[in-house]
């Protein structure tokens, strides 16, 4: 008979979901995209060229902007890989535009100011390493 004071251990899938959510939260916090960017991709598809040309509109104050459109696209691909963004689809298939996923929406509803929160230097280094050499 189990002790009523003990709590059930989380399932393997719950642990994976928690880990995925933490990784997505950290990426949102570390990348230079501001709250307005995430509001826009929630309702409208945006592409890397548009974002790159308008740092005044999409940059978190105090963070460094991208060096090229390709660098923006690399960040899009990272956010797609971890489940925050997805490619927009039209009648011809996938497009260059991105949209917010349900996971991204949940995170930003829970913590709307997450993009503007400061992160530690160590967290930035760890994130960069994870992006360079992801664990499969």
N, C-alpha and C positions, 0 to 999 in steps of 0.2 A: 504494500500500500504506500502511495507517495505522500510525502509530507505536504500539507496544505500551505505551509509557509514558503515552499520553494517555488520559483518562477520557471516557466518553461523556457528552455533554451531556444534562441532564434533558429529558424531553419536555415539551411544552406542558401536557399534563394533569397531569404531576407537579408542575410549577411552580404550577398553579392549586390543586392539592391542598395543597401546602405553604403557600400564601398563605391558603387557607381555614382550615387548621389553626391557623396563627398568629393569625388574627383571632378564632377561637373561643377559643383559649387566653387571649388578652388580655381578651376579654369576661368569661370566667369569673373571671379575676383581678380585674377592675375592679368587677364588680357585688357588692353586699353579701351575697349568698347564701353560706352556709358549707358545709363538707363534709357536714354532716348533711342539709342541703337536697338536695344532689346524690345522696346515698345514698337518701333517701326517694323522689325522682322516678325513681330507677333501678328501684325495686320497686313503688311505689304512685303513682297519679295524684294530683296536688295542684292545688288551684285558688288563684287570687289572693287570695280572701277569707280562706282558711285561713292562707296565708302571712302576709298583712298583719296578722292578729290575733295572730300568735305570733312577734314579733321575737326574743324571748328564746331561741327554739328554732332560728331560721334565719338570724340575723344574725352576720356576721363581726365580732368585737370590733374596735372602732376605726373602723368604717365607719358611714356615715349610713343610717338606715332610710328607707323610703318614706313619702311624705306621704299617700298614699291607695291604695286597692285598684287604682284605675286606673293609678297609677304602677307598681305591681307587674306589672300586665297589659302595660304598655308594655315593661317589661324582658323579660317572657316572649316577646312578639312579636319583640324583637330577637334573643333566643337561638334562637327558631324560625327566623328569617330566616337566621341564620348557621349553622344546622344542629346546634345543641347540644340543643335540645328539640324536641318534636313534640306535637301535640294528641293526647289519648287518644281512642280511638274506641270507641263502644259499639254496641249493636244499632240505635240511632236515628241514628248518624252521629257527627260530631265533638262533643266535649264541651268544657266550660270547663277541664277538667283537662289538665295537661301531664305528659309523660314524657321521660326521657333517650333520646337517639338513640344509634346505634352510634358516631358520631363523638364525642359527649360521653363515652361510656363509655371509648373508647380514650384520650382525653386524660386523664381522671381516673384511669385505671389507671396511665398513664405518670407522672403528677404528681398524686398524691392531695391534696397540700397546696396546690395551685394557688389555690383560692379564698381562702386566708388569707394569701397572699403580698402584700407591699406593692407598689404600683406608683407610679411617679413622677408628679408633678403634671403634667408635660408629656404623659405617656401618658393621663392622665385627660382632659385637654383635647382631645387628638387623638381619643380614643374618643367623646367627647361630640359633637364636630363630625362625625365619621363617622356617628353615629346621626341627627343632625339633617339632614345633607345627604349621603346615601349616593351613591357613584359607581355609576351603572348600567352 
